[in-house]
Amino acid sequence: MKYDWKQAGEEWSEPWGTSDAQWNGTIFPRIRDWLPTGTILEIAPGFGRWTHFLKDYCDELWAVDKSSECIEACRQRFASAPHVRCYLNDGRSLSMIRDSSIDFIFSFDSFVHTNRDVVEAYVRELGTKLKVGGKGFIHHSNFGEYVSSPRERLPDALTKPLIKLQILDWAHHRNPGMTAELFRVLCEQNGLHCITQELVNWRGRRLIDCLSLFVRSDSAEENATKIIRNPNFMREAARIRRESRRQR
Ligand SMILES: C[S@@+](CC[C@H](N)C(=O)[O-])C[C@H]1O[C@@H](n2cnc3c(N)ncnc32)[C@H](O)[C@@H]1O
């Protein structure tokens, strides 16, 4: 089914109140050490919810999405920012980007849905597109950690009422084929190294999402990945929402 972009993705920031509050309270504090920078690559920007903020932290921003509707919307939205270049791709390759030319890779709220083979294809590309010393921040699924649990084998007729009663929580279309561990392994196989992985809950209690921060393997001493299990991500969102409402 075709997505109705009437709110340009702003609706997904509802737990934080606004995308502005989500950027300032949750995303920016996690990446601020690496910004501003020279060239940013954003994968799957949609209608530019995060491009809008990222564009002020770089000399050049490449935004690549597989949807022509999204790329057209980004071109219009950022028409007055010539350093933002928007490209349509085939959903897995980054041939329009020069090798070793990217300082910072960013993707939020998109890789959570993609299949393992697509994530793998991109990670392979990222290993060649990142500069030595470059960094990446990708929000992806960790739902695979839960798919072998007995509750995932319950029939829908049973899980739906339990979700309504808030006894179980919903998976929000997270991809069951991806985990933090698998993402880490794919990075290692493609010349990248995860520095930290923050496993976070998304609307429910389970840590079905992961925020991975990575570098090129040849650009840093390879310490073991720091894994943070954060069950308070949505509490953080609720606090940010309250604070931003008070300030308005
Ligand atoms: C849920 S939207 C999120 C958009 C944006 N990141 C945001 O947070 O507002 C998912 C986006 O991912 C894009 N997308 C999905 N699969 C993709 C792929 N394999 N390659 C590039 N873009 C993809 C879709 O076209 C859409 O723009």
The ligand as an ORCA input file, in Angstrom:
! r2SCAN-3c Opt
* xyz 0 1
  C       9.635      5.031      7.559
  S      10.341      5.998      6.298
  C      11.504      6.973      7.231
  C      12.037      8.139      6.514
  C      13.013      9.020      7.310
  N      14.211      8.294      7.652
  C      12.354      9.538      8.551
  O      12.711      9.110      9.667
  O      11.460     10.384      8.404
  C      11.319      4.836      5.432
  C      12.076      5.392      4.250
  O      12.996      4.402      3.817
  C      13.014      4.363      2.411
  N      13.545      3.048      2.047
  C      13.042      1.844      2.358
  N      13.845      0.864      1.909
  C      14.887      1.475      1.299
  C      16.056      1.012      0.635
  N      16.280     -0.287      0.513
  N      16.914      1.908      0.132
  C      16.666      3.248      0.243
  N      15.575      3.744      0.844
  C      14.712      2.875      1.382
  C      11.569      4.603      2.030
  O      11.430      5.005      0.690
  C      11.222      5.701      3.035
  O      11.615      6.942      2.530
*
